Amino acid sequence: MDLKKYFVKSELIPAIVQEKDTNEVLMLAYMNEESLKKTIETGYTWFFSRSRNELWNKGATSGHIQKVISITPDCDDDTLLVIVEQTGPACHTGNKSCFYQVGHIYK
């Protein structure tokens, strides 16, 4: 499978991670071509850390893994929706989702 079409506009693309059973948005991270390949090959999520400038496998240290159910590109092929079975919390804070904060920027 040629994955290059997803990285025409940028070397990194957003990956929205959503829980299979609840449809809850768990997190947003970035993928490069290598992390997308590793995700497809292993069946578990791999992302590219912009701050550390390296690949990371979600849950490798915490055990809070994400088993990939499906990956769907958006209409422009520049964002991915990754449906997963989440083990444990998705957020590094220990919350189920990274979108747990009370309050809104705009409502």
MODELLER restraints for C-alpha pairs under 7 A, 6 or more apart:
rsr = mdl.restraints
at = mdl.atoms
rsr.add(forms.Gaussian(group=physical.xy_distance, feature=features.Distance(at['CA:3:A'], at['CA:33:A']), mean=6.74, stdev=0.5))
rsr.add(forms.Gaussian(group=physical.xy_distance, feature=features.Distance(at['CA:6:A'], at['CA:77:A']), mean=5.26, stdev=0.5))
rsr.add(forms.Gaussian(group=physical.xy_distance, feature=features.Distance(at['CA:6:A'], at['CA:78:A']), mean=5.51, stdev=0.5))
rsr.add(forms.Gaussian(group=physical.xy_distance, feature=features.Distance(at['CA:11:A'], at['CA:32:A']), mean=5.75, stdev=0.5))
rsr.add(forms.Gaussian(group=physical.xy_distance, feature=features.Distance(at['CA:12:A'], at['CA:30:A']), mean=5.96, stdev=0.5))
rsr.add(forms.Gaussian(group=physical.xy_distance, feature=features.Distance(at['CA:12:A'], at['CA:31:A']), mean=5.42, stdev=0.5))
rsr.add(forms.Gaussian(group=physical.xy_distance, feature=features.Distance(at['CA:12:A'], at['CA:32:A']), mean=4.73, stdev=0.5))
rsr.add(forms.Gaussian(group=physical.xy_distance, feature=features.Distance(at['CA:13:A'], at['CA:30:A']), mean=5.41, stdev=0.5))
rsr.add(forms.Gaussian(group=physical.xy_distance, feature=features.Distance(at['CA:13:A'], at['CA:31:A']), mean=5.44, stdev=0.5))
rsr.add(forms.Gaussian(group=physical.xy_distance, feature=features.Distance(at['CA:13:A'], at['CA:32:A']), mean=6.57, stdev=0.5))
rsr.add(forms.Gaussian(group=physical.xy_distance, feature=features.Distance(at['CA:13:A'], at['CA:78:A']), mean=5.94, stdev=0.5))
rsr.add(forms.Gaussian(group=physical.xy_distance, feature=features.Distance(at['CA:13:A'], at['CA:79:A']), mean=5.67, stdev=0.5))
rsr.add(forms.Gaussian(group=physical.xy_distance, feature=features.Distance(at['CA:14:A'], at['CA:28:A']), mean=6.69, stdev=0.5))
rsr.add(forms.Gaussian(group=physical.xy_distance, feature=features.Distance(at['CA:14:A'], at['CA:29:A']), mean=5.83, stdev=0.5))
rsr.add(forms.Gaussian(group=physical.xy_distance, feature=features.Distance(at['CA:14:A'], at['CA:30:A']), mean=4.56, stdev=0.5))
rsr.add(forms.Gaussian(group=physical.xy_distance, feature=features.Distance(at['CA:14:A'], at['CA:31:A']), mean=6.43, stdev=0.5))
rsr.add(forms.Gaussian(group=physical.xy_distance, feature=features.Distance(at['CA:14:A'], at['CA:79:A']), mean=5.13, stdev=0.5))
rsr.add(forms.Gaussian(group=physical.xy_distance, feature=features.Distance(at['CA:14:A'], at['CA:80:A']), mean=6.36, stdev=0.5))
rsr.add(forms.Gaussian(group=physical.xy_distance, feature=features.Distance(at['CA:15:A'], at['CA:28:A']), mean=5.65, stdev=0.5))
rsr.add(forms.Gaussian(group=physical.xy_distance, feature=features.Distance(at['CA:15:A'], at['CA:29:A']), mean=5.32, stdev=0.5))
rsr.add(forms.Gaussian(group=physical.xy_distance, feature=features.Distance(at['CA:15:A'], at['CA:30:A']), mean=5.50, stdev=0.5))
rsr.add(forms.Gaussian(group=physical.xy_distance, feature=features.Distance(at['CA:15:A'], at['CA:31:A']), mean=6.50, stdev=0.5))
rsr.add(forms.Gaussian(group=physical.xy_distance, feature=features.Distance(at['CA:15:A'], at['CA:79:A']), mean=5.95, stdev=0.5))
rsr.add(forms.Gaussian(group=physical.xy_distance, feature=features.Distance(at['CA:15:A'], at['CA:80:A']), mean=4.66, stdev=0.5))
rsr.add(forms.Gaussian(group=physical.xy_distance, feature=features.Distance(at['CA:15:A'], at['CA:81:A']), mean=5.81, stdev=0.5))
rsr.add(forms.Gaussian(group=physical.xy_distance, feature=features.Distance(at['CA:15:A'], at['CA:82:A']), mean=6.53, stdev=0.5))
rsr.add(forms.Gaussian(group=physical.xy_distance, feature=features.Distance(at['CA:16:A'], at['CA:27:A']), mean=6.18, stdev=0.5))
rsr.add(forms.Gaussian(group=physical.xy_distance, feature=features.Distance(at['CA:16:A'], at['CA:28:A']), mean=4.63, stdev=0.5))
rsr.add(forms.Gaussian(group=physical.xy_distance, feature=features.Distance(at['CA:16:A'], at['CA:29:A']), mean=6.71, stdev=0.5))
rsr.add(forms.Gaussian(group=physical.xy_distance, feature=features.Distance(at['CA:16:A'], at['CA:80:A']), mean=6.16, stdev=0.5))
rsr.add(forms.Gaussian(group=physical.xy_distance, feature=features.Distance(at['CA:16:A'], at['CA:81:A']), mean=4.90, stdev=0.5))
rsr.add(forms.Gaussian(group=physical.xy_distance, feature=features.Distance(at['CA:16:A'], at['CA:82:A']), mean=5.95, stdev=0.5))
rsr.add(forms.Gaussian(group=physical.xy_distance, feature=features.Distance(at['CA:17:A'], at['CA:25:A']), mean=5.98, stdev=0.5))
rsr.add(forms.Gaussian(group=physical.xy_distance, feature=features.Distance(at['CA:17:A'], at['CA:26:A']), mean=5.57, stdev=0.5))
rsr.add(forms.Gaussian(group=physical.xy_distance, feature=features.Distance(at['CA:17:A'], at['CA:27:A']), mean=5.32, stdev=0.5))
rsr.add(forms.Gaussian(group=physical.xy_distance, feature=features.Distance(at['CA:17:A'], at['CA:28:A']), mean=6.01, stdev=0.5))
rsr.add(forms.Gaussian(group=physical.xy_distance, feature=features.Distance(at['CA:17:A'], at['CA:81:A']), mean=6.11, stdev=0.5))
rsr.add(forms.Gaussian(group=physical.xy_distance, feature=features.Distance(at['CA:17:A'], at['CA:82:A']), mean=4.77, stdev=0.5))
rsr.add(forms.Gaussian(group=physical.xy_distance, feature=features.Distance(at['CA:17:A'], at['CA:83:A']), mean=5.97, stdev=0.5))
rsr.add(forms.Gaussian(group=physical.xy_distance, feature=features.Distance(at['CA:17:A'], at['CA:84:A']), mean=6.97, stdev=0.5))
rsr.add(forms.Gaussian(group=physical.xy_distance, feature=features.Distance(at['CA:18:A'], at['CA:24:A']), mean=5.52, stdev=0.5))
rsr.add(forms.Gaussian(group=physical.xy_distance, feature=features.Distance(at['CA:18:A'], at['CA:25:A']), mean=4.36, stdev=0.5))
rsr.add(forms.Gaussian(group=physical.xy_distance, feature=features.Distance(at['CA:18:A'], at['CA:26:A']), mean=5.39, stdev=0.5))
rsr.add(forms.Gaussian(group=physical.xy_distance, feature=features.Distance(at['CA:18:A'], at['CA:82:A']), mean=6.15, stdev=0.5))
rsr.add(forms.Gaussian(group=physical.xy_distance, feature=features.Distance(at['CA:18:A'], at['CA:83:A']), mean=4.95, stdev=0.5))
rsr.add(forms.Gaussian(group=physical.xy_distance, feature=features.Distance(at['CA:18:A'], at['CA:84:A']), mean=6.19, stdev=0.5))
rsr.add(forms.Gaussian(group=physical.xy_distance, feature=features.Distance(at['CA:19:A'], at['CA:25:A']), mean=6.47, stdev=0.5))
rsr.add(forms.Gaussian(group=physical.xy_distance, feature=features.Distance(at['CA:19:A'], at['CA:26:A']), mean=6.60, stdev=0.5))
rsr.add(forms.Gaussian(group=physical.xy_distance, feature=features.Distance(at['CA:19:A'], at['CA:83:A']), mean=5.88, stdev=0.5))
rsr.add(forms.Gaussian(group=physical.xy_distance, feature=features.Distance(at['CA:19:A'], at['CA:84:A']), mean=5.27, stdev=0.5))
rsr.add(forms.Gaussian(group=physical.xy_distance, feature=features.Distance(at['CA:19:A'], at['CA:85:A']), mean=5.94, stdev=0.5))
rsr.add(forms.Gaussian(group=physical.xy_distance, feature=features.Distance(at['CA:19:A'], at['CA:86:A']), mean=6.45, stdev=0.5))
rsr.add(forms.Gaussian(group=physical.xy_distance, feature=features.Distance(at['CA:20:A'], at['CA:83:A']), mean=5.56, stdev=0.5))
rsr.add(forms.Gaussian(group=physical.xy_distance, feature=features.Distance(at['CA:20:A'], at['CA:84:A']), mean=5.44, stdev=0.5))
rsr.add(forms.Gaussian(group=physical.xy_distance, feature=features.Distance(at['CA:20:A'], at['CA:85:A']), mean=5.77, stdev=0.5))
rsr.add(forms.Gaussian(group=physical.xy_distance, feature=features.Distance(at['CA:25:A'], at['CA:97:A']), mean=6.84, stdev=0.5))
rsr.add(forms.Gaussian(group=physical.xy_distance, feature=features.Distance(at['CA:26:A'], at['CA:90:A']), mean=6.07, stdev=0.5))
rsr.add(forms.Gaussian(group=physical.xy_distance, feature=features.Distance(at['CA:26:A'], at['CA:96:A']), mean=6.95, stdev=0.5))
rsr.add(forms.Gaussian(group=physical.xy_distance, feature=features.Distance(at['CA:26:A'], at['CA:97:A']), mean=4.21, stdev=0.5))
rsr.add(forms.Gaussian(group=physical.xy_distance, feature=features.Distance(at['CA:26:A'], at['CA:98:A']), mean=5.81, stdev=0.5))
rsr.add(forms.Gaussian(group=physical.xy_distance, feature=features.Distance(at['CA:26:A'], at['CA:99:A']), mean=6.94, stdev=0.5))
rsr.add(forms.Gaussian(group=physical.xy_distance, feature=features.Distance(at['CA:27:A'], at['CA:90:A']), mean=6.96, stdev=0.5))
rsr.add(forms.Gaussian(group=physical.xy_distance, feature=features.Distance(at['CA:27:A'], at['CA:97:A']), mean=6.22, stdev=0.5))
rsr.add(forms.Gaussian(group=physical.xy_distance, feature=features.Distance(at['CA:27:A'], at['CA:98:A']), mean=5.28, stdev=0.5))
rsr.add(forms.Gaussian(group=physical.xy_distance, feature=features.Distance(at['CA:29:A'], at['CA:47:A']), mean=6.57, stdev=0.5))
rsr.add(forms.Gaussian(group=physical.xy_distance, feature=features.Distance(at['CA:30:A'], at['CA:47:A']), mean=5.69, stdev=0.5))
rsr.add(forms.Gaussian(group=physical.xy_distance, feature=features.Distance(at['CA:30:A'], at['CA:48:A']), mean=5.59, stdev=0.5))
rsr.add(forms.Gaussian(group=physical.xy_distance, feature=features.Distance(at['CA:31:A'], at['CA:47:A']), mean=4.82, stdev=0.5))
rsr.add(forms.Gaussian(group=physical.xy_distance, feature=features.Distance(at['CA:31:A'], at['CA:48:A']), mean=5.18, stdev=0.5))
rsr.add(forms.Gaussian(group=physical.xy_distance, feature=features.Distance(at['CA:32:A'], at['CA:48:A']), mean=6.20, stdev=0.5))
rsr.add(forms.Gaussian(group=physical.xy_distance, feature=features.Distance(at['CA:35:A'], at['CA:46:A']), mean=5.08, stdev=0.5))
rsr.add(forms.Gaussian(group=physical.xy_distance, feature=features.Distance(at['CA:35:A'], at['CA:47:A']), mean=5.31, stdev=0.5))
rsr.add(forms.Gaussian(group=physical.xy_distance, feature=features.Distance(at['CA:35:A'], at['CA:48:A']), mean=6.44, stdev=0.5))
rsr.add(forms.Gaussian(group=physical.xy_distance, feature=features.Distance(at['CA:35:A'], at['CA:55:A']), mean=6.50, stdev=0.5))
rsr.add(forms.Gaussian(group=physical.xy_distance, feature=features.Distance(at['CA:36:A'], at['CA:46:A']), mean=6.79, stdev=0.5))
rsr.add(forms.Gaussian(group=physical.xy_distance, feature=features.Distance(at['CA:38:A'], at['CA:46:A']), mean=6.41, stdev=0.5))
rsr.add(forms.Gaussian(group=physical.xy_distance, feature=features.Distance(at['CA:39:A'], at['CA:45:A']), mean=4.93, stdev=0.5))
rsr.add(forms.Gaussian(group=physical.xy_distance, feature=features.Distance(at['CA:39:A'], at['CA:46:A']), mean=5.30, stdev=0.5))
rsr.add(forms.Gaussian(group=physical.xy_distance, feature=features.Distance(at['CA:43:A'], at['CA:67:A']), mean=6.02, stdev=0.5))
rsr.add(forms.Gaussian(group=physical.xy_distance, feature=features.Distance(at['CA:43:A'], at['CA:68:A']), mean=5.31, stdev=0.5))
rsr.add(forms.Gaussian(group=physical.xy_distance, feature=features.Distance(at['CA:44:A'], at['CA:66:A']), mean=5.59, stdev=0.5))
rsr.add(forms.Gaussian(group=physical.xy_distance, feature=features.Distance(at['CA:44:A'], at['CA:67:A']), mean=4.72, stdev=0.5))
rsr.add(forms.Gaussian(group=physical.xy_distance, feature=features.Distance(at['CA:44:A'], at['CA:68:A']), mean=5.36, stdev=0.5))
rsr.add(forms.Gaussian(group=physical.xy_distance, feature=features.Distance(at['CA:45:A'], at['CA:57:A']), mean=6.08, stdev=0.5))
rsr.add(forms.Gaussian(group=physical.xy_distance, feature=features.Distance(at['CA:45:A'], at['CA:58:A']), mean=5.82, stdev=0.5))
rsr.add(forms.Gaussian(group=physical.xy_distance, feature=features.Distance(at['CA:45:A'], at['CA:66:A']), mean=5.84, stdev=0.5))
rsr.add(forms.Gaussian(group=physical.xy_distance, feature=features.Distance(at['CA:45:A'], at['CA:67:A']), mean=6.90, stdev=0.5))
rsr.add(forms.Gaussian(group=physical.xy_distance, feature=features.Distance(at['CA:45:A'], at['CA:68:A']), mean=6.60, stdev=0.5))
rsr.add(forms.Gaussian(group=physical.xy_distance, feature=features.Distance(at['CA:46:A'], at['CA:55:A']), mean=6.77, stdev=0.5))
rsr.add(forms.Gaussian(group=physical.xy_distance, feature=features.Distance(at['CA:46:A'], at['CA:56:A']), mean=5.59, stdev=0.5))
rsr.add(forms.Gaussian(group=physical.xy_distance, feature=features.Distance(at['CA:46:A'], at['CA:57:A']), mean=4.38, stdev=0.5))
rsr.add(forms.Gaussian(group=physical.xy_distance, feature=features.Distance(at['CA:46:A'], at['CA:58:A']), mean=6.03, stdev=0.5))
rsr.add(forms.Gaussian(group=physical.xy_distance, feature=features.Distance(at['CA:47:A'], at['CA:55:A']), mean=5.64, stdev=0.5))
rsr.add(forms.Gaussian(group=physical.xy_distance, feature=features.Distance(at['CA:47:A'], at['CA:56:A']), mean=5.38, stdev=0.5))
rsr.add(forms.Gaussian(group=physical.xy_distance, feature=features.Distance(at['CA:47:A'], at['CA:57:A']), mean=6.43, stdev=0.5))
rsr.add(forms.Gaussian(group=physical.xy_distance, feature=features.Distance(at['CA:48:A'], at['CA:54:A']), mean=5.67, stdev=0.5))
rsr.add(forms.Gaussian(group=physical.xy_distance, feature=features.Distance(at['CA:48:A'], at['CA:55:A']), mean=4.44, stdev=0.5))
rsr.add(forms.Gaussian(group=physical.xy_distance, feature=features.Distance(at['CA:48:A'], at['CA:56:A']), mean=6.11, stdev=0.5))
rsr.add(forms.Gaussian(group=physical.xy_distance, feature=features.Distance(at['CA:49:A'], at['CA:55:A']), mean=5.99, stdev=0.5))
rsr.add(forms.Gaussian(group=physical.xy_distance, feature=features.Distance(at['CA:49:A'], at['CA:56:A']), mean=6.68, stdev=0.5))
rsr.add(forms.Gaussian(group=physical.xy_distance, feature=features.Distance(at['CA:58:A'], at['CA:65:A']), mean=5.70, stdev=0.5))
rsr.add(forms.Gaussian(group=physical.xy_distance, feature=features.Distance(at['CA:58:A'], at['CA:66:A']), mean=6.68, stdev=0.5))
rsr.add(forms.Gaussian(group=physical.xy_distance, feature=features.Distance(at['CA:59:A'], at['CA:65:A']), mean=4.26, stdev=0.5))
rsr.add(forms.Gaussian(group=physical.xy_distance, feature=features.Distance(at['CA:64:A'], at['CA:87:A']), mean=4.92, stdev=0.5))
rsr.add(forms.Gaussian(group=physical.xy_distance, feature=features.Distance(at['CA:64:A'], at['CA:88:A']), mean=4.85, stdev=0.5))
rsr.add(forms.Gaussian(group=physical.xy_distance, feature=features.Distance(at['CA:64:A'], at['CA:89:A']), mean=6.22, stdev=0.5))
rsr.add(forms.Gaussian(group=physical.xy_distance, feature=features.Distance(at['CA:64:A'], at['CA:90:A']), mean=6.65, stdev=0.5))
rsr.add(forms.Gaussian(group=physical.xy_distance, feature=features.Distance(at['CA:65:A'], at['CA:86:A']), mean=6.12, stdev=0.5))
rsr.add(forms.Gaussian(group=physical.xy_distance, feature=features.Distance(at['CA:65:A'], at['CA:87:A']), mean=5.30, stdev=0.5))
rsr.add(forms.Gaussian(group=physical.xy_distance, feature=features.Distance(at['CA:66:A'], at['CA:84:A']), mean=5.60, stdev=0.5))
rsr.add(forms.Gaussian(group=physical.xy_distance, feature=features.Distance(at['CA:66:A'], at['CA:85:A']), mean=5.64, stdev=0.5))
rsr.add(forms.Gaussian(group=physical.xy_distance, feature=features.Distance(at['CA:66:A'], at['CA:86:A']), mean=4.71, stdev=0.5))
rsr.add(forms.Gaussian(group=physical.xy_distance, feature=features.Distance(at['CA:66:A'], at['CA:87:A']), mean=6.34, stdev=0.5))
rsr.add(forms.Gaussian(group=physical.xy_distance, feature=features.Distance(at['CA:67:A'], at['CA:84:A']), mean=5.26, stdev=0.5))
rsr.add(forms.Gaussian(group=physical.xy_distance, feature=features.Distance(at['CA:67:A'], at['CA:85:A']), mean=5.09, stdev=0.5))
rsr.add(forms.Gaussian(group=physical.xy_distance, feature=features.Distance(at['CA:67:A'], at['CA:86:A']), mean=6.58, stdev=0.5))
rsr.add(forms.Gaussian(group=physical.xy_distance, feature=features.Distance(at['CA:68:A'], at['CA:82:A']), mean=6.96, stdev=0.5))
rsr.add(forms.Gaussian(group=physical.xy_distance, feature=features.Distance(at['CA:68:A'], at['CA:83:A']), mean=6.09, stdev=0.5))
rsr.add(forms.Gaussian(group=physical.xy_distance, feature=features.Distance(at['CA:68:A'], at['CA:84:A']), mean=4.50, stdev=0.5))
rsr.add(forms.Gaussian(group=physical.xy_distance, feature=features.Distance(at['CA:68:A'], at['CA:85:A']), mean=6.59, stdev=0.5))
rsr.add(forms.Gaussian(group=physical.xy_distance, feature=features.Distance(at['CA:69:A'], at['CA:83:A']), mean=5.40, stdev=0.5))
rsr.add(forms.Gaussian(group=physical.xy_distance, feature=features.Distance(at['CA:69:A'], at['CA:84:A']), mean=5.18, stdev=0.5))
rsr.add(forms.Gaussian(group=physical.xy_distance, feature=features.Distance(at['CA:70:A'], at['CA:82:A']), mean=5.91, stdev=0.5))
rsr.add(forms.Gaussian(group=physical.xy_distance, feature=features.Distance(at['CA:70:A'], at['CA:83:A']), mean=5.21, stdev=0.5))
rsr.add(forms.Gaussian(group=physical.xy_distance, feature=features.Distance(at['CA:71:A'], at['CA:80:A']), mean=6.51, stdev=0.5))
rsr.add(forms.Gaussian(group=physical.xy_distance, feature=features.Distance(at['CA:71:A'], at['CA:81:A']), mean=5.66, stdev=0.5))
rsr.add(forms.Gaussian(group=physical.xy_distance, feature=features.Distance(at['CA:71:A'], at['CA:82:A']), mean=4.57, stdev=0.5))
rsr.add(forms.Gaussian(group=physical.xy_distance, feature=features.Distance(at['CA:71:A'], at['CA:83:A']), mean=6.36, stdev=0.5))
rsr.add(forms.Gaussian(group=physical.xy_distance, feature=features.Distance(at['CA:72:A'], at['CA:80:A']), mean=5.60, stdev=0.5))
rsr.add(forms.Gaussian(group=physical.xy_distance, feature=features.Distance(at['CA:72:A'], at['CA:81:A']), mean=5.14, stdev=0.5))
rsr.add(forms.Gaussian(group=physical.xy_distance, feature=features.Distance(at['CA:72:A'], at['CA:82:A']), mean=6.57, stdev=0.5))
rsr.add(forms.Gaussian(group=physical.xy_distance, feature=features.Distance(at['CA:73:A'], at['CA:79:A']), mean=5.77, stdev=0.5))
rsr.add(forms.Gaussian(group=physical.xy_distance, feature=features.Distance(at['CA:73:A'], at['CA:80:A']), mean=4.46, stdev=0.5))
rsr.add(forms.Gaussian(group=physical.xy_distance, feature=features.Distance(at['CA:73:A'], at['CA:81:A']), mean=6.22, stdev=0.5))
rsr.add(forms.Gaussian(group=physical.xy_distance, feature=features.Distance(at['CA:74:A'], at['CA:80:A']), mean=6.13, stdev=0.5))
rsr.add(forms.Gaussian(group=physical.xy_distance, feature=features.Distance(at['CA:89:A'], at['CA:95:A']), mean=5.46, stdev=0.5))
rsr.add(forms.Gaussian(group=physical.xy_distance, feature=features.Distance(at['CA:89:A'], at['CA:96:A']), mean=4.05, stdev=0.5))
rsr.add(forms.Gaussian(group=physical.xy_distance, feature=features.Distance(at['CA:89:A'], at['CA:97:A']), mean=6.73, stdev=0.5))
rsr.add(forms.Gaussian(group=physical.xy_distance, feature=features.Distance(at['CA:90:A'], at['CA:96:A']), mean=5.27, stdev=0.5))
rsr.add(forms.Gaussian(group=physical.xy_distance, feature=features.Distance(at['CA:90:A'], at['CA:97:A']), mean=5.49, stdev=0.5))
rsr.add(forms.Gaussian(group=physical.xy_distance, feature=features.Distance(at['CA:90:A'], at['CA:98:A']), mean=6.88, stdev=0.5))
rsr.add(forms.Gaussian(group=physical.xy_distance, feature=features.Distance(at['CA:91:A'], at['CA:97:A']), mean=5.45, stdev=0.5))
rsr.add(forms.Gaussian(group=physical.xy_distance, feature=features.Distance(at['CA:91:A'], at['CA:98:A']), mean=4.88, stdev=0.5))
